[in-house]
Amino acid sequence: MDDYAADRSAAPPVRARSPVPHGGDLRIAIERFGGPAERWIDLSTGINPHGYPVPAIDAQAWLRLPDDRDGLAELAASYYGAQRALPVAGSQPVIRLLPDLLPRCSDAHATSRADAVGIATLTYGEYAPAFVRAGHRVLRYGIADRQSSGFDSSPSLSRSSRLGTNTSQHQNQKINPADFIVYPGSVLPPELLHLVVVNPNNPTAEQFDAATLLGWHAQLASRGGCLIVDEAFADVAPHASVAAHSAVAGLIVLRSIGKFFGLAGARAGFTLAEPAVLDALAAELGPWTLTGPTRAAVRAALQDQAWQRTTRAHLHEAGERLAALLTRRGLAPRSTPLFAWAPHCAAAALHTRLASAAIWVRLFQDSAAGKTTAFESKLKSNSTKPSNERDSILPAYPSGLRFGLPGAESEWDRLDAALAGCSDLIDAGR
């Protein structure tokens, strides 16, 4: 056997990783519940159903290599109010790369060792697997409107386990219990080096103001850490954005063209950060991150201020309409202009009932079902449990559904009628 063959025989087998479920997978709905694609209403994403009308693209954009110095980065920086912007093929490649570029523990000479990254119990599902793969210790946090009385929201977490995203097939994303909670003005656990905040959060719609985020950034920066803010849905609420501060060390902002502009198929976005971070990402990503036609479409969208103003107003109205519809049908939604979160103990049954009416929404289920949820009992058990695989100390989010915006009036009518047909399930869960 030659050396090459010997090397190949000794190589470990390639193992595929389980994919993270996402919205927009209408093919799964059709496979499970049947019916032609044109009958289905896909509300499983938070994408603007009335996306930007891309003008005709110069044929040369298809024939030439993309020009990475065509001014698109500068145009995006101006649009976001940032000093610099790096064009990327959506947030996904950056989410995969960042964990390898960020330190895994604070400086050895720091007064206390920080070696964990905080990720919400229920948020965009790609973050936790990416950080776990890169060797980071991941802690999950819950979100509160304000400090709750009776317990410490930032306990010592030195025995916390490394948690990944627990998902199952189809659209059923599992919800992890929480290790700590955050709220405006909260002090982050001392072991936290990095924090990921999706703002507004997807799918639960909580939103922090810029002052809260900058306060957390200051805490993390003092430890040599980083605050990562995913502002994929922030175009409709720019007042909460921290993009204008993205040139400072330890702050990274991710922006998307797919949600507000509705150009999800373009796979385009921008990363805003200090020059050293952007240069490192650019070196890893290489040239031509966006195709020529995509660059042309995005440039037109970013320059069209009249369309942006009209669309913001329309989306705010549509978001309020969706929240009102869900409330009228007995749900208790928290909403943004692009999607609404509706927690309910019968979320799985509601998901199936709506699918039987050819309406596809996102389902998220509590992975802590059946566990003791009393805080005192968990705190007591955690204090004596020697294993690194201890239970988390706070309950998870309840199960729930995320609704995107219907497009045509007929879709609004069908959603209303389908929810009316779910009244028995909704009422039983009150």
C-alpha positions in Angstrom: 0.0 0.0 0.0 1.5 3.4 -1.0 1.6 6.3 1.4 -1.3 8.1 -0.1 -3.6 5.0 0.3 -2.4 4.5 3.8 -3.2 8.2 4.7 -6.7 7.8 3.2 -7.4 4.6 5.1 -6.4 6.3 8.4 -8.6 9.4 7.8 -11.7 9.6 10.0 -15.0 9.3 8.2 -16.8 12.5 7.1 -19.9 13.1 9.2 -22.6 15.4 8.1 -23.9 17.8 10.7 -27.6 18.1 11.3 -29.0 21.1 9.5 -30.6 23.9 11.5 -34.3 24.4 10.6 -35.3 27.6 8.9 -38.5 29.2 7.6 -39.3 29.3 3.9 -39.1 25.5 3.6 -42.5 25.1 1.9 -41.4 21.9 0.2 -41.5 20.2 3.7 -45.1 21.5 4.2 -46.2 20.1 0.9 -44.5 16.7 1.5 -46.2 16.4 4.9 -49.6 17.8 4.2 -50.0 17.7 0.5 -51.6 20.1 -2.0 -50.2 22.1 -4.9 -47.6 24.8 -4.1 -49.8 27.6 -5.4 -52.5 26.8 -2.8 -50.1 27.3 0.1 -49.6 30.6 2.0 -46.0 30.7 3.3 -45.9 32.8 6.5 -42.9 30.9 7.9 -40.4 33.8 7.3 -40.2 37.4 8.3 -39.5 38.6 4.8 -41.4 41.6 3.4 -44.0 40.1 1.0 -43.9 43.2 -1.1 -40.2 43.3 -1.8 -38.2 45.9 -3.7 -39.0 46.0 -7.4 -35.5 45.5 -8.8 -35.0 47.5 -12.1 -33.6 45.9 -15.2 -30.0 44.9 -14.8 -27.3 45.8 -17.3 -26.4 42.6 -19.2 -22.7 43.3 -18.6 -23.3 42.5 -14.9 -23.7 38.8 -16.0 -20.7 38.8 -18.2 -18.0 40.4 -16.0 -16.5 39.5 -12.7 -18.0 41.5 -9.9 -16.2 44.8 -9.1 -15.5 44.8 -5.4 -14.5 48.5 -5.6 -17.7 49.7 -7.2 -18.7 51.9 -4.3 -21.3 49.5 -2.9 -19.5 49.2 0.5 -19.4 53.0 0.9 -23.1 53.3 -0.1 -24.0 50.8 2.5 -22.0 52.5 5.2 -23.8 55.7 4.4 -27.2 54.0 4.5 -26.5 52.4 7.9 -24.8 55.4 9.3 -21.6 53.4 9.9 -17.9 54.2 9.1 -17.3 51.1 7.1 -19.3 48.2 5.7 -18.2 44.8 4.3 -20.5 43.3 1.6 -21.2 39.6 2.4 -23.4 36.9 1.0 -26.0 37.2 3.8 -25.2 36.8 7.5 -24.6 33.1 7.3 -20.9 33.0 6.2 -20.0 35.6 8.8 -21.8 33.6 11.6 -19.7 30.6 10.6 -16.4 32.6 10.5 -16.7 34.9 13.6 -16.3 32.2 16.3 -12.9 31.3 14.9 -11.8 34.9 14.8 -12.9 35.8 18.4 -10.9 34.8 21.5 -12.2 31.9 23.6 -11.1 33.4 26.9 -10.1 36.7 28.4 -6.5 37.8 28.9 -4.6 35.6 31.3 -3.8 38.7 33.4 -7.5 39.8 33.7 -8.9 40.0 37.3 -11.5 37.3 36.5 -11.5 34.7 33.7 -14.3 35.2 31.1 -14.6 32.3 28.7 -18.2 32.0 27.6 -20.5 33.4 24.9 -24.1 34.2 25.7 -26.8 33.3 23.1 -30.6 33.6 23.7 -32.5 30.4 24.5 -34.7 31.1 21.5 -33.2 33.1 18.7 -31.7 32.6 15.2 -30.6 29.0 15.3 -27.3 29.2 13.5 -25.3 31.0 16.2 -25.0 28.4 18.9 -23.8 25.5 16.6 -21.2 27.9 15.0 -19.7 28.8 18.4 -19.8 25.3 19.7 -18.0 24.0 16.6 -15.3 26.6 17.2 -14.8 25.4 20.7 -16.5 28.2 22.6 -18.5 27.5 25.8 -22.0 28.6 25.2 -24.5 29.8 27.8 -28.1 30.5 27.0 -30.0 33.5 28.3 -33.6 34.5 28.7 -35.0 37.9 28.1 -37.0 39.9 30.7 -38.6 43.4 30.5 -37.0 44.3 33.8 -35.3 42.8 36.8 -37.3 40.1 38.5 -37.3 40.0 42.3 -36.3 37.1 44.4 -33.3 35.8 42.5 -29.9 36.9 41.1 -30.2 37.3 37.3 -26.4 37.0 36.9 -25.3 34.0 39.1 -21.9 32.4 38.9 -22.0 30.0 36.0 -18.6 28.3 36.4 -20.1 24.8 36.2 -22.4 25.5 33.3 -22.4 23.0 30.5 -21.6 23.8 26.9 -25.0 23.9 25.2 -25.8 23.6 21.6 -29.0 24.2 19.7 -31.4 21.2 20.1 -33.4 20.9 17.0 -35.6 18.2 15.4 -36.7 17.6 11.9 -39.0 19.8 9.9 -39.8 23.2 11.4 -39.9 22.2 15.0 -37.0 24.2 16.6 -36.5 23.3 20.2 -36.2 25.9 22.9 -33.3 25.5 25.4 -33.7 26.4 29.1 -31.8 29.5 30.2 -28.6 29.8 32.3 -29.2 33.5 33.1 -31.5 36.4 32.1 -30.9 39.8 30.7 -33.0 43.0 30.9 -32.3 46.7 30.3 -29.5 47.7 32.6 -28.6 44.2 33.7 -25.1 43.3 34.7 -23.8 40.4 32.6 -22.3 37.3 34.3 -18.6 37.7 34.9 -17.8 34.6 33.0 -19.3 36.0 29.8 -16.8 37.2 27.2 -19.0 37.6 24.2 -22.7 38.2 23.8 -24.9 37.6 20.7 -28.1 39.8 20.6 -30.6 39.5 17.7 -32.4 42.9 17.8 -35.3 42.7 17.4 -35.1 39.1 18.5 -36.2 36.4 16.0 -38.6 34.9 16.6 -39.8 36.3 20.0 -39.7 40.0 18.9 -38.1 41.6 22.0 -36.1 44.7 21.2 -33.5 46.5 23.3 -32.7 50.1 22.9 -29.3 51.3 21.8 -28.3 52.5 25.3 -28.8 49.0 26.7 -26.7 47.4 24.0 -23.9 49.9 24.4 -23.9 49.3 28.2 -23.4 45.6 27.6 -20.7 46.4 25.0 -18.9 48.4 27.6 -19.0 45.5 30.1 -17.7 43.0 27.5 -15.1 45.3 26.1 -13.6 45.8 29.5 -13.0 42.0 29.5 -11.5 42.0 26.0 -14.8 40.6 24.6 -17.3 41.4 21.9 -20.9 42.2 21.5 -22.4 40.9 18.3 -25.7 42.5 17.3 -27.7 40.9 14.5 -29.9 43.7 13.1 -31.5 41.7 10.3 -34.9 43.2 11.0 -33.7 46.7 12.1 -34.5 48.6 8.9 -38.0 49.2 10.1 -36.9 50.4 13.5 -33.6 52.2 12.9 -33.8 54.1 16.2 -32.6 51.0 18.1 -29.6 50.4 15.8 -26.1 50.6 17.1 -24.7 50.7 13.6 -23.4 54.2 14.1 -21.1 52.9 16.9 -19.8 49.9 15.0 -16.3 51.3 14.4 -15.4 50.9 18.1 -13.5 47.8 19.2 -15.6 44.9 20.4 -18.8 45.7 18.5 -19.9 43.8 15.4 -23.2 44.5 13.6 -24.8 42.3 11.0 -27.3 43.7 8.6 -29.5 42.0 6.0 -31.0 43.0 2.6 -33.4 40.0 2.7 -35.9 41.1 5.2 -37.0 44.8 4.8 -36.1 44.9 1.2 -37.6 41.4 0.6 -34.6 40.4 -1.5 -33.9 37.1 0.3 -32.9 35.3 -2.9 -30.1 37.8 -3.5 -28.3 36.5 -0.4 -26.8 39.9 0.4 -25.9 41.7 3.6 -23.3 43.8 5.3 -21.0 43.5 8.3 -20.2 46.7 10.2 -17.3 46.6 12.6 -13.8 48.1 13.3 -11.3 48.0 10.4 -9.3 45.1 11.9 -12.4 42.8 12.1 -13.6 43.7 8.6 -10.1 43.1 7.2 -9.9 39.7 8.9 -13.3 38.7 7.6 -12.5 40.0 4.1 -9.3 37.9 4.0 -11.2 34.8 5.0 -14.1 35.3 2.6 -12.0 36.2 -0.4 -13.0 38.2 -3.4 -16.4 38.4 -5.1 -18.7 37.7 -2.1 -21.6 39.1 -4.1 -22.4 38.5 -7.7 -22.5 41.4 -10.2 -26.3 41.3 -10.6 -26.8 41.1 -6.8 -24.5 44.2 -6.4 -26.6 46.1 -9.0 -29.9 45.1 -7.3 -28.7 46.0 -3.8 -27.3 49.4 -5.0 -30.6 50.3 -6.5 -32.5 49.3 -3.3 -30.1 51.3 -1.0 -30.4 54.4 -3.2 -34.2 54.4 -3.4 -35.1 56.5 -0.4 -38.7 57.2 -1.6 -39.4 53.4 -1.7 -37.8 53.0 1.7 -40.0 55.7 3.3 -43.2 54.3 1.8 -42.3 50.7 2.7 -41.5 51.5 6.4 -44.9 53.1 6.8 -46.7 50.2 5.0 -44.9 47.6 7.1 -45.7 49.3 10.4 -49.4 49.3 9.4 -49.2 45.6 8.3 -47.4 44.6 11.5 -50.1 46.3 13.6 -52.8 44.7 11.5 -51.3 41.2 12.1 -51.0 41.8 15.8 -54.7 42.9 15.9 -55.8 39.9 13.9 -54.0 37.4 16.2 -55.3 39.2 19.3 -58.9 39.2 18.0 -58.6 35.4 17.5 -57.5 34.9 21.1 -53.7 34.8 20.9 -51.4 37.1 22.8 -48.8 38.2 20.3 -45.6 40.3 20.6 -45.0 41.8 17.2 -42.6 43.7 15.0 -43.5 45.3 11.6 -42.3 42.1 9.8 -43.5 39.2 12.0 -45.4 38.4 15.2 -44.6 35.8 18.0 -47.6 34.1 19.6 -46.8 31.9 22.6 -49.3 29.1 23.2 -49.2 25.8 25.0 -51.0 24.1 22.1 -48.6 25.6 19.5 -47.9 22.2 17.9 -51.6 21.5 17.4 -52.2 25.0 16.1 -49.3 24.5 13.6 -50.9 21.3 12.3 -54.4 22.8 12.1 -53.1 25.8 10.2 -51.1 23.5 7.9 -54.3 21.5 7.1 -55.6 24.8 5.8 -52.4 25.2 3.7 -51.0 28.0 5.9 -47.4 27.4 6.9 -46.0 29.2 10.0 -42.9 28.5 12.2 -43.3 26.2 15.2 -41.0 26.5 18.2 -41.5 24.0 21.1 -40.3 24.0 24.7 -37.5 21.4 25.1 -37.8 21.6 28.9 -41.3 20.1 29.0 -41.7 17.8 32.0 -38.8 19.3 34.0 -39.2 21.0 37.3 -39.6 24.7 36.6 -39.6 26.1 40.1 -36.6 28.4 40.4 -35.9 27.4 44.0 -35.7 23.7 43.3 -33.4 24.2 40.3 -31.1 26.5 42.2 -30.9 24.0 45.1 -30.2 21.1 42.8 -27.6 23.0 40.8 -25.7 24.0 43.9 -25.0 20.4 44.8 -24.7 18.7 41.4 -21.1 17.9 40.5 -21.6 17.2 36.9 -20.9 19.8 34.2 -24.2 18.7 32.6 -26.3 20.5 35.2 -29.8 21.7 34.5 -30.2 25.3 33.5 -31.5 27.5 36.3 -34.3 29.3 34.5 -37.3 28.0 32.6 -37.4 28.2 28.8 -39.7 30.2 26.6 -43.1 28.6 26.2 -43.9 27.0 22.9 -45.1 29.3 20.2 -45.7 30.2 16.6 -44.1 32.9 14.5 -46.3 34.5 11.8 -45.0 36.4 8.9 -47.0 39.0 7.0 -49.6 37.9 4.5 -49.3 39.6 1.1 -52.6 39.7 -0.8 -55.9 40.6 0.8 -57.0 37.0 0.1 -54.2 35.8 2.3 -55.3 38.0 5.2 -58.8 36.6 4.8 -57.7 33.0 4.7 -55.5 33.5 7.8 -58.4 35.0 9.7 -60.7 32.2 8.7 -58.2 29.5 9.6 -57.5 31.0 13.0 -61.3 31.2 13.6 -61.3 27.5 12.9 -58.7 27.0 15.7 -60.8 28.7 18.4 -61.2 25.4 20.4 -57.4 24.9 20.6 -56.8 28.6 21.4 -59.5 28.8 24.1 -58.3 25.5 25.7 -54.8 27.0 26.2 -55.9 30.1 28.0 
